[in-house]
Amino acid sequence: MKNSTTREIEHVVLAHGGGGELMARLIRDHLLPPLKNERLAPLTDGAVLPWTAGDLVFTTDSYVVTPLEFPGGDIGRLAVAGTVNDLAVMGAEPVALSLGLILEEGLPLEVLDGILASIAATAAEAGVTIVTGDTKVIERRKKPAAESQTAAPAADGLFINTAGVGRRRPGVNLDIKRIAPGDLILINGTLADHGLTIMSVRNGIEFESALRTDAAPLNGLIGQLLDCGADVKFLRDPTRGGLAGVLADICEATSLSIDVAEDQVPISRTARHAAEMLGLDPLTVANEGKVVAVIAPQHVEQALRALRNHPLGKSAAVIAEVTGAAPPLVELITRVGGRRIIQRPYGEELPRIC
Amino acid sequence: MKNSTTREIEHVVLAHGGGGELMARLIRDHLLPPLKNERLAPLTDGAVLPWTAGDLVFTTDSYVVTPLEFPGGDIGRLAVAGTVNDLAVMGAEPVALSLGLILEEGLPLEVLDGILASIAATAAEAGVTIVTGDTKVIERRKKPAAESQTAAPAADGLFINTAGVGRRRPGVNLDIKRIAPGDLILINGTLADHGLTIMSVRNGIEFESALRTDAAPLNGLIGQLLDCGADVKFLRDPTRGGLAGVLADICEATSLSIDVAEDQVPISRTARHAAEMLGLDPLTVANEGKVVAVIAPQHVEQALRALRNHPLGKSAAVIAEVTGAAPPLVELITRVGGRRIIQRPYGEELPRIC
């Protein structure tokens, strides 16, 4: 049993964000130990990174997923992997991340510690360091009861922003405008695992074969693909909006059509079952460890081998072909040979999925 | 009079964050027009910045100030100026910012438009571009009534993260460890205006001579100071924790003492009056357009001239001296010649001030 003074200090309080002694302690005792590195340690207003000539790639993402923890990952793993992946699909080697935390008053420090450990582990996995950060605290808030269907638990606890800087790999020429009829579209594994995991947890649904998020840093896998000698024309991670969103982007930017082979799209039996129960189309559901790659047709075997040689690409597959058919449409060639138009989802099927 | 369908679309809805068609429209109609530039326009996963050799400085800050708009500025001006200033006090020329928006469902799009315009104007003032961004939407939430004293209005509406990259100026040697007894501490103008403005608005207090935030990008002013030939040893912007926080940092890092001359510290009559009414010590209140500079004594006139030659430094003053007195303390030499110890504020006097 602990007394009330001790208990108060085991949760985030508003004073942790005030720039005073209590904030200094939060940083010293909870944030620095898991993330410690020589650039972060001085706690100045920013980090100095030596940079030889070469293009810099700069990206940012905020993470508001609810719940904070879910099978296979948590908001911390998502925040590191998501920003690393944004750099990687731009053809960059990730160099450093920033970490902006917005904590909600009442967040147990134990939960914060767990998420920081996950951030540190995922950063180590990606070979990237957190070099600068910022912490703010907001008042605890309650949600109106009426929103029970989509609402998260009353205390969200934590929002994270990670920005990232990377060095563009020389010789890489990724440009959506280079896509041409005949190009093939590859994916490194099964679709929809992340979004379906989150929605299953929120709806209290369990499946015999457990669903887990696919969240993972893809810079290693993408590095292997870019190094294999294939002409890689375009890369994108199918997060919010899912595969359908990425294909719609390609169709709009190029005015070309895309035929997706339904029987080639890797979706696990559990995910298919979950999508049916939740009434969701797996093609529009968010992924956090997948990359869509557009490859010149003569290099597709080479590219597929490079992906399958990496642990995160074992189920890689060619799932679609770019065509010159008019008008420009994305179509699913169904198992029975029919055609169904795939559209960009209109709005928010899945709130706060990442 | 507008019908309900039209009205719904004039506010942020959850679907604006879903990665679908509605989000594409939000970006196209509300975010891109004010910020437009050639790097942001392609809307890829990140921005490519050509970089010749030279140290990179990388920083991040989240902004959760409430209310969103206040005399002299808004959360948008704060988000740009704050991150630009973090780069500038590291001795860097700001190059590019990222913009991470977390919108609360129900935020009027008109308010969002106003804040985006302010972001664009402040970025132009600082000579920096927004090159990459991200938008998330969270459910509208209500605060418990019990928190009326410090609580903001029910809908906060908007959190912003800006990360920044800058190029370190060659020849600059800013290092807290270089501070030595005899060094003088300068400030570019009046203290406490930002924090007191926010607290006055929240408490519904008006003053005859209006209080306004001092939020402003300081890269121009700091550039003039660094170019003037003076030995500038250390720079920091006294935001959360105020001047007291910065002086405590110096005292801790150097084990030197600091004597602050109360009658030299520039504080406006209105700010002094507001601080008294609100029961706040101006030395611990946040500033958003101020820089603390530590200068070798033989260069102080030169540095003061450089600051006063800039519109944001007209009231610059020497406010303190570093001494070797033991034990290391920060002390205020009062108007009547007494001494009072200045301590780092413990916690949260001023929640959500920036």
Interface residues (C-beta under 8 A of the other chain):
Chain A: V13 L14 A15 H16 G17 G18 G19 G20 E21 L22 M23 A24 T44 D45 G46 A47 V48 L49 P50 W51 T52 A53 G54 D55 L56 V57 F58 T59 T60 D61 S62 Y63 V64 D86 L87 V89 M90 A92 A96 S98 L99 G100 L101 I102 V131 T132 G133 D134 K136 V137 I138 E139 R140 R141 K142 K143 P144 E147 T150 A151 A152 D156 F159 N161 A163 G164 V165 G166 R168 I176 R236 D237 T239 R240 G241 G242 G245 T284 A286 R344 P345 Y346 G347 E348 E349 L350 P351 R352
Chain B: V13 L14 A15 H16 G17 G18 G19 G20 E21 L22 M23 A24 T44 D45 G46 A47 V48 L49 P50 W51 T52 A53 G54 D55 L56 V57 F58 T59 T60 D61 S62 Y63 V64 D86 L87 V89 M90 A92 A96 S98 L99 G100 L101 I102 V131 T132 G133 D134 K136 V137 I138 E139 R140 R141 K142 K143 P144 E147 T150 A151 A152 D156 F159 N161 A163 G164 V165 G166 R168 I176 R236 D237 T239 R240 G241 G242 G245 T284 A286 R344 P345 Y346 G347 E348 E349 L350 P351 R352
